[in-house]
Amino acid sequence: QLQAFGGGLVQAGGSLRLSCAASGTTFRINLMGWYRQTPGKGREFVAHIANWGGTDYAFSVKGRFSISRDTAKDTVYLQMNSLKPEDTAVYYCYLQPVITTLGTYWGQGTQVTVSS
């Protein structure tokens, strides 16, 4: 189970921090990360972090967002700075096990709204 927290309403230029904790997993986790979705659009990759610490970001958030992870707690964080109205979306956390055939696990979304 993945539980996401931290969404909300913020003015443009502000910051928010999302967190997502995995519980009940019986496997080793490789990737943890975030996608986002706006009405009428598909899910867009935001960022992920591997169990060895490697990160990747969407070009649109690079330099503004920072992803981190507490491996001991199976928790991933997304620090979002310099937020823009176009960052408004429902943010979904996910994880991928080391054993890829187990599939991808998704959390419930958390709404982020950035007002101009």
N, C-alpha and C positions, 0 to 999 in steps of 0.2 A: 504494500500500500504506500502511495505517495501523497503527502499532505503539503500543500503550498500555502504560504502566508505572505502578507506584506503589501498586497495591492492597495490602491486607493486613488484619491484625487490629488493632483499636485499642479502647481502653475508651471508654465514653461520656464525652463532654466533650473527647476528644482531637482530634487533627488528622491529616490525611493530605494529600498532594499527588499528584495524578495528572498524568501528562503523556502526550501523544500526538503522535507525529511522522509526518508524511506524507512519502513518498518516491516517486520515479518519476513524479510528476505532470507532465503536459505541458500543463496548462491553469491559468488563474488561479483561485484559490480565493476564494470569497466567505465563506461561513459555516464555522466550525469549532465543534464543541460536543460535548455529552455527553447521552446518555440513560442510564437505568438500568432494570433489570428484576429483579423478584423472582419466585420460583416462583408460578405460578398467576395472575400479573398480566402485563398487556402492558407494553410499553416506556413509560417515563414520561420526558418531557422534563425535563432538569435545567438546562442553561444553554447559551447559544451566544454567540459573538462574531463580528462581521462584520469584513471586511477594513479598514473605516474606523474600527473600534474600538468600535462600538456593541454593547451587551450586553443580554441578556435572561435572566431567571432564573425558575424555577418558584417559586411563592409559598412552597412548603415549605422552600426552601433560601435564600431571600433574606435577606441579612444575616449568613448563616453561611458561604456559599460565595462564592468569587471566581474568576472566569474571566479568563485573560489569554492573550496570544498573542505569539509571536515570528514575525512575518510573514516575515522573511528565512530562517528555518529551517523554515517551515511546521509549526510546533509549537504546540500549545495546552496550557494548564495549567489544572488545577482545584484550587484551594486550598480544602480542606474543613476548617472549624473547628467547634468545639462540636458534634461529631458525636453523633448519637442512634442508638439501636438501629434505629429505623425507616429510617435511611439505609442499612442493610444491603441490598446488592444487587450484581448484576453491572453494572458501568459500561462503557458502550460509547461510544467516540468516533466522530465522523462528520465529514464535510466535504461541502459543496455547492459545486460550481463556479459561477463567474460565469455561465457558459452553463448554464442550468438544465436544458436538455434532456439533458445528460450524466448526470443522475441524482445519487443520493446514494451516497457511499462510506462503508463502515463498517469499523471496526477490530475486532479480537478483543476480547472483554470482559476486564475485570480485576475480580476479586472484592474487594469492600470489606465487611468484617464488623465491626460495632460491638457490643461486648459491654456488657451493663448492669451 
